[in-house]
Amino acid sequence: MFGIIDNQAGIVTDIYASYPIRLIGNGDPSQEADKLGLNTEHVWPKTPQILLK
């Protein structure tokens, strides 16, 4: 996600606060973004448990 989809010339921007971070390509893009204060904990929609049964 951070490596390709949301990465615009090395910049990934938080969709809620418009907080940009610059990825330097040092390992896993998701781990690098997390270390820089950006995570996707509440970005990806969750399926209600009732639908999974």
C-alpha distances in whole Angstrom, upper triangle without the diagonal:
4,5,6,5,6,8,11,14,12,12,10,12,12,13,16,18,17,16,15,14,14,12,15,14,15,14,11,8,7,11,12,11,12,15,15,16,12,11,10,13,14,11,11,14,17,19,23,24,27,25,24,28
4,6,6,5,6,9,11,9,9,7,10,11,12,15,16,15,14,12,11,11,9,12,11,12,12,9,6,6,9,9,8,10,13,12,13,10,10,10,14,15,13,13,17,19,22,25,27,30,28,27,31
4,7,7,6,9,10,8,10,9,12,14,16,19,20,18,17,14,12,11,9,11,9,11,10,8,5,8,11,10,10,13,15,14,16,13,13,13,17,19,16,16,20,22,25,28,30,33,31,29,33
4,6,5,8,10,9,11,10,13,15,16,19,20,18,18,15,14,13,11,13,12,14,14,12,9,11,14,14,13,16,18,17,19,16,15,15,18,19,16,16,19,22,24,28,30,32,30,29,33
4,6,8,11,11,11,9,11,13,13,17,18,16,17,15,15,14,13,16,15,17,17,14,11,12,15,15,13,16,19,18,18,15,15,13,17,17,14,14,17,20,22,25,28,30,28,27,31
4,6,10,9,8,6,8,9,10,13,15,12,13,11,11,12,11,14,14,17,16,14,11,11,14,14,11,14,17,15,15,12,12,12,15,16,12,13,16,20,22,26,28,31,29,28,32
4,6,6,6,5,8,11,12,16,16,14,13,10,10,9,8,11,11,14,15,13,9,11,14,12,11,14,16,14,16,13,14,14,18,19,16,17,20,23,26,29,31,34,32,32,35
4,5,5,6,9,12,13,17,17,14,14,10,11,10,10,12,13,16,17,16,13,15,17,15,14,17,19,16,18,15,17,17,21,21,18,19,23,26,29,32,34,37,35,35,38
4,6,9,11,15,17,20,19,16,15,12,11,9,9,10,11,15,16,16,13,16,18,15,14,18,19,17,19,17,19,20,23,24,21,23,26,29,32,35,37,40,38,38,41
4,7,10,13,16,19,18,15,14,10,8,6,5,7,8,11,13,13,10,13,15,12,11,15,15,13,16,14,16,17,21,22,20,21,25,28,31,34,36,39,37,36,40
4,7,10,12,15,14,11,10,6,6,5,6,9,11,14,15,15,11,13,15,12,10,14,15,12,13,12,14,16,19,20,18,20,23,26,29,32,34,37,36,35,39
4,7,9,12,12,9,8,6,5,6,7,11,12,14,15,14,10,11,13,11,8,11,13,11,11,9,11,12,16,16,14,16,19,22,25,28,31,34,32,32,36
4,6,9,8,6,5,4,6,9,11,14,16,18,19,17,13,13,15,13,10,12,14,11,11,9,11,12,15,15,12,15,18,21,25,27,30,33,31,32,35
4,6,6,5,5,6,8,12,13,17,18,19,20,18,14,13,15,14,10,11,14,11,10,7,9,9,12,11,9,13,16,18,22,24,27,30,29,29,33
4,6,6,8,9,12,15,16,20,21,23,23,20,17,15,18,17,13,15,17,15,13,10,11,10,13,11,8,11,14,17,20,23,26,28,27,28,31
4,6,8,11,13,17,19,22,23,25,25,23,19,17,19,19,15,16,18,16,13,11,11,11,12,10,9,13,14,17,21,22,25,28,27,28,31
4,5,9,12,15,18,21,23,24,25,23,20,18,20,19,15,15,17,14,12,11,12,13,14,13,12,16,18,21,24,26,29,31,31,31,35
4,6,10,13,16,19,21,23,24,22,18,17,19,18,14,16,17,14,13,11,13,14,16,15,13,17,19,22,26,28,31,33,32,33,37
4,7,10,13,16,19,20,21,20,16,16,17,15,12,13,14,11,9,8,11,13,16,15,14,17,20,23,27,29,31,34,33,34,37
4,7,10,13,15,17,19,18,14,14,16,13,10,12,13,10,10,9,12,14,17,17,15,18,22,24,28,31,33,36,35,35,38
4,6,10,12,13,15,15,11,12,13,10,7,10,10,7,8,8,11,14,17,18,16,19,22,25,29,31,33,36,35,35,39
4,6,9,11,13,14,10,12,13,10,8,12,11,9,11,11,14,16,19,21,19,21,25,27,31,34,36,39,38,37,40
4,6,8,10,10,7,10,10,7,7,11,10,9,12,11,13,16,19,21,19,21,24,27,30,33,34,38,36,35,39
4,6,9,10,9,12,12,8,10,13,12,11,14,14,17,19,22,24,22,24,28,30,33,36,37,41,39,38,42
4,6,8,7,10,11,8,10,13,13,13,16,15,17,18,22,24,22,23,27,29,32,35,36,39,38,36,40
4,7,7,11,9,7,10,12,11,12,15,15,17,19,22,24,23,24,28,29,32,35,36,40,38,37,40
4,6,9,8,7,10,12,12,13,16,15,16,18,20,23,22,22,26,27,30,33,33,37,36,34,37
4,6,5,6,9,10,11,13,15,13,13,14,17,20,19,19,22,23,26,29,30,33,32,30,33
4,6,5,6,9,10,11,12,11,11,12,15,18,16,17,20,22,25,28,29,33,31,30,33
4,5,5,6,9,10,11,9,8,9,11,14,13,14,17,19,22,25,26,29,28,26,30
4,5,5,6,9,10,9,9,11,13,16,16,16,20,21,24,27,27,31,30,28,32
4,5,5,6,9,9,10,12,15,18,17,18,22,23,27,29,30,34,33,31,35
4,5,5,6,5,7,10,12,15,14,16,19,21,24,27,28,32,31,30,33
4,5,5,5,5,9,10,13,13,15,19,20,23,25,27,30,30,28,32
4,5,7,9,12,14,17,17,19,22,23,27,29,30,34,33,32,35
4,6,9,12,14,17,17,19,22,24,28,30,31,35,34,33,37
4,7,10,12,14,14,17,20,21,25,27,29,32,32,31,34
4,7,9,11,11,13,17,19,22,24,26,30,29,28,32
4,6,8,8,10,14,15,19,21,23,26,26,25,28
4,6,5,7,10,12,15,18,20,23,22,21,25
4,6,7,9,10,14,16,17,20,20,20,23
4,6,7,8,12,14,16,19,19,19,22
4,6,9,13,15,18,20,20,20,23
4,6,10,13,15,18,17,16,20
4,7,9,12,15,13,14,18
4,6,9,11,11,11,14
4,6,8,7,8,11
4,5,6,7,10
4,5,5,7
4,6,6
4,6
4
